[in-house]
C-alpha cells in the first residue's frame, strides 16, 4: 500500500460528495465512482467484497469520513449525528412523513425513531396532521433559543462591524451557518450573506480569513437554479471562479 493512498482516497470521496452536493452516498456508489487505480494502490479491486472495503475504512487513521449502516446497505459520508441528518433533510424538504424522512437517511428504523423522539422532546421539530391520519414533519428554526428582539430594518447585522473583532465576526458567521444549515454539510453562501447583512467588503474579508485558517471549505455548483442576485451574493475568488456553497469544518 502506498503511503499517501488513504489520504488521497479520503480526498477523492470528499470531492465526490462536494460535487454532488451530498452529505453521504452508498458505499457501492462510492466504490464505483473511485478510479480503479486508487483501489489498486490500496490492494483492492472494484469487485472486492464489501467487507474488505468496510475493513479498510474502519482501520484508516484520522478518517474524516464516517460509515453508516442503513436498512439495506452501507453508506459513507461526512460525520453527522442522526439528529443532524433528520434536521438537514427537513430543512431542505419540509413536510415529509416520518416514513419518507427515514427512507432517505442512512440509519436503521430504531435509531431514526430514537433520534426523532429526542428532537421532538427538545422542540426541534414540529408536525401537522391531515384528514387521512397523515403526519408531516418540519424543522423548527432556532429551536430552544430565546426569541430575538425585533431589529430595525436599517440595522440587519448580527454584529456591528465597528464594535466587533474578527473572533466575534467569525462567531457570527458560524452562527448564521448553523441557523441556516440546521445540520447540513453544505450551506448556500448567499443565504449566509443575507442573514448577516454585512457590507460586501466585510463579508469578503471574513470569508478570506476563514479560508486562510482552513475553517471553511467552499464548493462550486450549478448556478442555473439561482437568481442573478443570489449569484452576485455568492462568492468569487481572485480568479473569478464562482462558489455557491460552503462547509464549516472548524479548527
Secondary structure as UniProt FT lines:
FT   TURN            3..4
FT   HELIX           5..20
FT   STRAND          24..26
FT   HELIX           27..33
FT   HELIX           36..41
FT   TURN            42..43
FT   TURN            46..47
FT   HELIX           50..59
FT   TURN            61..62
FT   STRAND          65..69
FT   STRAND          74..78
FT   HELIX           82..92
FT   TURN            94..95
FT   HELIX           98..103
FT   HELIX           109..121
FT   TURN            122..123
FT   STRAND          125..129
FT   TURN            131..132
FT   STRAND          135..139
FT   TURN            141..144
FT   TURN            153..154
FT   TURN            161..163
FT   HELIX           166..181
FT   TURN            182..183
FT   STRAND          187..188
FT   HELIX           189..196
FT   HELIX           200..212
FT   TURN            213..214
FT   STRAND          216..219
FT   HELIX           223..225
FT   HELIX           228..232
FT   STRAND          235..236
FT   TURN            238..239
FT   STRAND          242..243
FT   STRAND          245..248
//
